[in-house]
Amino acid sequence: MSPTFIIKIPATYAFLLLALITARELLAIEILAEELSESSAETITIQAYCEDYNPYNFEENGRITGFSVDLLREVGKQAKINISIELVPWKRYLKIVEKTPNTMLFTATRNSNREDRFKWIGPIDGRTQKLYKLKQPNHDWKMNIDMSSNDAALNSIHTNQYSIIAVSGDASERNLTEQGYKIFSSPKPELNVKQFINERAPLIVNVDISIAAKLKMEGSSFSEIESVAIFNDKYSYYYMVNIDTDTEIVYRLQKALDILKYNGVYKRVRNKWLH
């Protein structure tokens, strides 16, 4: 066995090394901020569209809000770009954003089917899709899911063709369908959780932060459900921008988001919607 060498760094030098790393990060932030300031003379407006997808984007008391909405407003402020946000049906405005420069659609999953059709700003957040069931259902679905591993659980669900509630047109619906799972499609995100509570199907595909918020809206709790399998943890959420939008605009918005992730604003906004 090769000998193991341990190098001990005096506390003073360790502190200086940490200070150097921190200084480099701060310098990077300053450079990004300076570049944004120098390129912000022209007034630019971006039209942003989002669907009702609580807690990322939704309407409350006549105002569009949510994690992705709050973050985008901070990004626009940092980039010195005016961003107008409108709540719309996803399918219809997906076609509009594909054809219209200076528009974006969010909260969007970045995947190979969409990659070359849009420009991207993000990530907004990670996206771990799970399959959930009610802990104490009234209906006996007679499900027998092998929980020995995640692959075993997914195989049980697939083999026995247990129905999974998914939003029509969403990436998760398409991916589940392509892989041969049995889908119960719902036209709206808020409706699919209601159908899940009413036991129209035994399973639902969703993300922790999203389903927790929707359950609360229906007078239920995240503690009333449990995850039986992780379906997909490969993707993240992004702002999806029309492909013909000026690359400099997209670059400015991306730099602004990067700054917010360094200076603590991103963490503050995210924690607001987690707790």
C-alpha positions as CSV (number, residue, x, y, z in Angstrom):
1,M,0.0,0.0,0.0
2,S,1.3,3.4,-0.9
3,P,2.1,5.7,2.0
4,T,-0.4,8.5,2.8
5,F,1.0,12.0,3.1
6,I,-0.8,14.6,5.1
7,I,0.2,18.2,4.5
8,K,-0.6,20.5,7.4
9,I,-1.2,24.2,6.5
10,P,-0.6,26.7,9.3
11,A,-3.7,28.4,10.4
12,T,-2.4,31.8,9.2
13,Y,-1.8,30.5,5.7
14,A,-5.1,28.7,5.6
15,F,-6.8,32.0,6.5
16,L,-4.9,33.8,3.7
17,L,-5.8,31.1,1.2
18,L,-9.5,31.4,2.1
19,A,-9.2,35.1,1.9
20,L,-7.6,34.8,-1.6
21,I,-10.4,32.6,-2.9
22,T,-13.1,34.9,-1.5
23,A,-11.3,37.9,-3.0
24,R,-11.2,36.2,-6.4
25,E,-15.0,35.5,-6.2
26,L,-15.7,39.1,-5.2
27,L,-13.6,40.3,-8.0
28,A,-15.5,38.1,-10.4
29,I,-18.8,39.6,-9.1
30,E,-17.4,43.2,-9.5
31,I,-16.3,42.5,-13.1
32,L,-19.7,41.1,-14.0
33,A,-21.5,44.0,-12.4
34,E,-19.3,46.5,-14.1
35,E,-19.9,44.8,-17.5
36,L,-23.6,45.0,-16.9
37,S,-23.4,48.7,-15.9
38,E,-21.4,49.5,-19.0
39,S,-23.9,47.8,-21.4
40,S,-27.1,49.1,-19.8
41,A,-27.4,52.5,-21.6
42,E,-30.1,51.2,-24.0
43,T,-33.6,50.6,-22.6
44,I,-34.6,47.0,-23.3
45,T,-37.9,45.3,-22.6
46,I,-38.5,41.5,-22.5
47,Q,-41.9,40.0,-22.5
48,A,-42.0,37.0,-20.2
49,Y,-44.8,34.4,-20.1
50,C,-45.4,31.8,-17.5
51,E,-48.1,29.2,-16.7
52,D,-49.8,28.7,-13.4
53,Y,-47.2,26.5,-11.7
54,N,-47.3,27.1,-8.0
55,P,-44.9,27.8,-6.2
56,Y,-42.7,28.8,-9.2
57,N,-45.2,31.1,-10.9
58,F,-48.8,31.8,-10.1
59,E,-51.3,34.5,-9.4
60,E,-52.2,35.6,-5.8
61,N,-54.5,38.5,-4.9
62,G,-54.3,39.8,-8.5
63,R,-50.5,39.7,-8.6
64,I,-48.2,37.3,-10.4
65,T,-45.7,35.8,-7.9
66,G,-43.7,32.7,-7.1
67,F,-40.0,31.7,-6.8
68,S,-39.2,31.9,-10.5
69,V,-41.1,35.2,-10.8
70,D,-39.4,36.8,-7.8
71,L,-36.0,35.7,-9.1
72,L,-36.7,37.0,-12.6
73,R,-37.6,40.4,-11.2
74,E,-34.3,40.4,-9.3
75,V,-32.4,39.3,-12.5
76,G,-34.1,42.1,-14.5
77,K,-33.2,44.7,-11.9
78,Q,-29.6,43.5,-11.7
79,A,-29.3,43.4,-15.6
80,K,-31.1,46.8,-15.9
81,I,-33.6,45.2,-18.3
82,N,-37.3,45.8,-18.1
83,I,-39.2,42.5,-17.8
84,S,-43.0,42.3,-18.2
85,I,-44.5,39.1,-16.9
86,E,-47.9,37.6,-17.9
87,L,-49.6,34.4,-16.8
88,V,-50.8,32.4,-19.8
89,P,-51.7,28.9,-21.1
90,W,-48.4,27.0,-21.7
91,K,-49.2,25.2,-25.0
92,R,-50.5,28.3,-26.8
93,Y,-47.7,30.6,-25.7
94,L,-45.0,28.0,-26.4
95,K,-45.8,28.5,-30.1
96,I,-45.8,32.3,-29.7
97,V,-42.4,32.4,-27.9
98,E,-40.9,30.2,-30.6
99,K,-41.8,32.8,-33.2
100,T,-41.4,36.1,-31.3
101,P,-38.0,37.7,-30.5
102,N,-37.5,39.3,-27.0
103,T,-39.9,36.9,-25.4
104,M,-39.4,34.1,-22.9
105,L,-41.4,31.3,-21.3
106,F,-40.8,29.8,-17.8
107,T,-40.5,27.8,-15.7
108,A,-39.2,25.4,-18.3
109,T,-37.3,22.1,-18.2
110,R,-34.2,22.2,-20.4
111,N,-33.9,19.0,-22.4
112,S,-32.7,17.7,-25.8
113,N,-36.1,18.2,-27.4
114,R,-36.0,21.9,-26.7
115,E,-32.3,22.6,-26.6
116,D,-31.8,23.9,-30.1
117,R,-35.1,25.7,-30.4
118,F,-34.4,28.3,-27.7
119,K,-31.8,30.2,-25.8
120,W,-31.5,29.5,-22.1
121,I,-31.0,31.4,-18.8
122,G,-30.5,29.5,-15.6
123,P,-30.6,27.2,-14.0
124,I,-33.5,28.5,-11.8
125,D,-33.5,25.4,-9.7
126,G,-33.0,21.6,-9.8
127,R,-35.8,19.4,-10.9
128,T,-36.1,16.0,-9.2
129,Q,-39.3,14.4,-10.4
130,K,-40.8,11.9,-8.0
131,L,-43.7,9.5,-8.1
132,Y,-45.9,9.9,-5.0
133,K,-48.8,8.1,-3.5
134,L,-51.2,8.8,-0.7
135,K,-50.2,7.3,2.7
136,Q,-53.8,6.4,3.6
137,P,-55.9,6.2,0.4
138,N,-59.6,5.4,0.7
139,H,-59.5,3.4,-2.5
140,D,-57.7,0.1,-2.5
141,W,-55.6,0.3,-5.6
142,K,-54.0,-3.1,-4.8
143,M,-50.6,-1.8,-5.7
144,N,-47.6,-4.0,-5.0
145,I,-44.5,-1.9,-5.5
146,D,-41.1,-3.4,-4.8
147,M,-39.3,-0.8,-2.7
148,S,-36.0,-2.6,-2.5
149,S,-34.5,-0.1,-4.9
150,N,-35.5,2.9,-7.0
151,D,-35.2,0.8,-10.2
152,A,-37.2,-2.0,-8.7
153,A,-40.0,0.5,-7.7
154,L,-40.1,2.0,-11.2
155,N,-40.2,-1.5,-12.8
156,S,-43.1,-2.5,-10.6
157,I,-45.1,0.6,-11.6
158,H,-44.3,0.1,-15.2
159,T,-45.0,-3.7,-15.3
160,N,-48.3,-3.4,-13.5
161,Q,-49.3,-0.3,-15.4
162,Y,-50.3,1.7,-12.4
163,S,-51.8,5.1,-13.6
164,I,-49.7,8.2,-13.0
165,I,-51.3,11.7,-13.0
166,A,-49.3,14.2,-15.2
167,V,-49.9,17.6,-16.7
168,S,-50.9,17.5,-20.3
169,G,-48.1,18.9,-22.5
170,D,-45.5,18.9,-19.7
171,A,-42.1,17.3,-20.3
172,S,-42.8,14.7,-17.6
173,E,-46.0,13.6,-19.4
174,R,-44.1,13.1,-22.6
175,N,-41.2,11.3,-21.0
176,L,-43.4,8.9,-19.0
177,T,-45.5,8.2,-22.1
178,E,-42.4,7.6,-24.3
179,Q,-41.1,5.1,-21.7
180,G,-44.4,3.2,-21.7
181,Y,-46.0,4.2,-18.4
182,K,-49.7,4.5,-18.1
183,I,-50.7,8.2,-17.9
184,F,-53.8,10.0,-16.6
185,S,-53.5,13.4,-18.2
186,S,-54.7,16.6,-16.5
187,P,-54.9,20.0,-18.3
188,K,-53.7,22.1,-15.4
189,P,-51.1,21.7,-12.7
190,E,-53.5,22.7,-9.9
191,L,-56.2,20.3,-11.2
192,N,-53.9,17.3,-11.2
193,V,-53.2,17.5,-7.5
194,K,-56.9,17.8,-6.8
195,Q,-57.5,14.7,-8.9
196,F,-54.7,12.9,-7.0
197,I,-56.4,13.8,-3.7
198,N,-59.7,12.6,-5.1
199,E,-58.0,9.4,-6.1
200,R,-58.7,9.5,-9.8
201,A,-55.4,7.6,-10.1
202,P,-53.0,6.1,-7.5
203,L,-49.8,8.0,-8.4
204,I,-48.7,11.5,-9.4
205,V,-45.5,12.8,-10.8
206,N,-44.2,16.1,-9.3
207,V,-41.5,17.9,-7.5
208,D,-41.3,18.3,-3.7
209,I,-41.6,22.1,-3.5
210,S,-44.3,22.2,-6.1
211,I,-46.6,19.5,-4.8
212,A,-46.2,20.7,-1.2
213,A,-47.6,24.1,-2.2
214,K,-50.5,22.7,-4.2
215,L,-51.5,20.3,-1.4
216,K,-51.6,23.2,1.0
217,M,-53.9,25.0,-1.4
218,E,-56.3,22.0,-1.3
219,G,-56.2,21.9,2.5
220,S,-53.9,18.9,2.6
221,S,-50.3,18.5,3.7
222,F,-47.1,17.2,2.2
223,S,-47.0,14.8,5.3
224,E,-50.1,13.0,3.8
225,I,-48.1,11.6,0.8
226,E,-44.9,9.7,0.3
227,S,-42.5,9.3,-2.5
228,V,-42.3,5.8,-4.0
229,A,-39.7,6.4,-6.7
230,I,-37.5,9.0,-8.3
231,F,-38.5,9.1,-12.0
232,N,-36.0,11.7,-13.2
233,D,-33.3,13.8,-11.6
234,K,-31.3,14.7,-14.7
235,Y,-32.9,18.1,-15.5
236,S,-33.1,21.6,-14.1
237,Y,-35.5,24.5,-14.6
238,Y,-34.6,27.5,-16.8
239,Y,-36.0,30.6,-18.4
240,M,-36.6,29.6,-22.1
241,V,-35.9,32.5,-24.5
242,N,-36.8,32.9,-28.2
243,I,-33.9,31.8,-30.3
244,D,-33.8,35.0,-32.3
245,T,-33.4,37.2,-29.3
246,D,-30.1,39.2,-29.3
247,T,-27.4,37.1,-27.7
248,E,-26.1,40.1,-25.8
249,I,-29.5,40.5,-24.0
250,V,-29.5,36.8,-23.0
251,Y,-25.8,37.1,-21.9
252,R,-26.7,40.1,-19.7
253,L,-29.5,38.3,-18.1
254,Q,-27.4,35.2,-17.5
255,K,-24.6,37.3,-15.9
256,A,-27.1,39.0,-13.7
257,L,-28.4,35.6,-12.4
258,D,-24.8,34.5,-11.8
259,I,-24.2,37.6,-9.7
260,L,-27.3,36.9,-7.6
261,K,-26.1,33.4,-6.9
262,Y,-22.8,34.8,-5.6
263,N,-24.1,37.7,-3.6
264,G,-26.8,35.8,-1.6
265,V,-29.9,37.3,-3.3
266,Y,-30.7,34.0,-5.0
267,K,-30.5,32.1,-1.7
268,R,-32.7,34.6,0.0
269,V,-35.4,34.4,-2.7
270,R,-35.3,30.6,-2.8
271,N,-35.6,30.2,1.0
272,K,-38.7,32.4,1.0
273,W,-40.5,29.7,-1.1
274,L,-39.0,26.7,0.7
275,H,-40.2,27.7,4.1
